Amino acid sequence: MSRPPTAATADGLQLSFDELDTPLRDTTFVVVDLETTGGSSETDAITEIGAVKVRGGEILGELGTLVDPGRAIPPYIVELTGITTAMVRTAPRIDAVLPTFLEFASGAVLVAHNAGFDVGFLKAAAARQGLPWPKFQVLCTVKLARRVLGRDEAPSVKLSALAALLGADTTPTHRALDDARATVDVLHALIGRVGNQGVHSLPELLDYIPRVSSEQRAKRTLASHLPRSPGVYLFRGPSDEVLYVGTASDLRRRVRNYFTGSETRGRMKEMVALATRIDHVECAHPLEAGVRELRLLSAHVPPYNRRSKFPMRGWWVTLTTEAFPRLSVVRTPTEDALGPFRSRTDATDAALTVAEFCGLRTCTTRIGKGQPHGPKCPPRDIGGCTAIADDEEGYRVGPALARALIRGEDDTPLERMRSRVEDLAAAELFESAARLRDRVAALGLALRRMQRLAALAAVDELIAARPGAEGGWEFAVVRAGRLASAGVSRRGVAPMPVVEALVASAETVLPDAAPLRGASPEELAVIARWLEADGARIVRTSHGWSEPAHGAGSWEDWCTLARTARAPTVSDERQHS
């Protein structure tokens, strides 16, 4: 039985090429060189294009043509290249040549000596013609040479100097096709130099160009066991502690990037230096990976992660249970709470805004049952108290309106807020209008977020599907806002038996009475985005999934617009019907 060819890494391990990305010998390169009327891609034009397509050391094709720049060629350019205005007078214009070149280079890696210059001219020409620029991988042989060759060996990285140093078969002549052929020889020589350093694929070559310590590069073997599938990875330290948690659609490729020059964050380099092994959790699809990442962050609180380590830590605004209820900022939500807010200050601002426009008191004085409110409050007509009434019966209207606002049953307070903003703007009290506008926008978006997530959490069981990237279906079983099960049915596999198996094995969830029923707000948000993406469809639900008719959803556009700090006007189009 024959074995696949292998490549030696810098530390002596043999990795078969089928374990790496496409090897360089199987990568198609198109090496391009241009001659131009000058150095500016905006004001100068191309006079000649030369390109060589090569793979595995074999030339697959060549393209070379003069180009009419539509203007006279400056004398110093004629002296440098030998291309005269008379020579290009009958040549095709760039609008005829460029589509041919793009077709010739399609699907290949674009290589040039000082690639910024050549690619810049080609992109500018494409933009002037209204042609979309393909997403080429670009390799610059100047940068590669400077990385591979020391300054003692190569004081200059000009093409002529490198061609002589590396023994190129073609001598550069400042003509496009000759220089492209010389660049091919330089490219092959440089690739040969890095092969014994464990660089065998295009991603490894691109990542090799930035300087990476040998210790960081040697640790890439920690990723050799990872699969090419979605999942979560955990870097562990000397005491087996979790240093960092991340998610990826391709575990091996993502983790290998930490050991290359593409990782420039000092914090991550420090983490990699401490890492001794990498664990992983393979997932059915990216949604499961995203949810498992959040749960692992909460469980391990890794020191090198900055976000999502305390998903249940937040501030909530809730009504007290006094005879004259008021809004209080708490850590633990109640049934009619609003939140979560990142900071106590944000929660307090929202509470004051709701109190003002729903008629709730803001004083903290305890008022016994049967006692009136207000004897010690400043008069209302000077803005001293926002309570709607001083007797219990009349005061009940305010808390009821606040509950209805939070639940999405009545948006009258939002209407009042917007009207006040418009009145202040009409009276040319623009600073006061702007301050209130910002408060209303923050409150409206907080209501919108919570009601959107609460609507999903309210469904006891929801089974949804999305088309898989390679055919088939991705499935999610969501129970009370938690991902209870996830799986896929491959192309050609009947989906419903898979669904039933996922439901049968799904996690049991015990919700509470809070607005999000005890689910993590961040997990709910990840699931909601997945469900709202194109192609998602509901397979089955325990009951309807819907947001409240008078909730903040219809206010989202107004609030988002308000956040742009545009001065509010009475003529603003009302988004709410």
Disulfide bonds with the S-S distance in Angstrom:
none
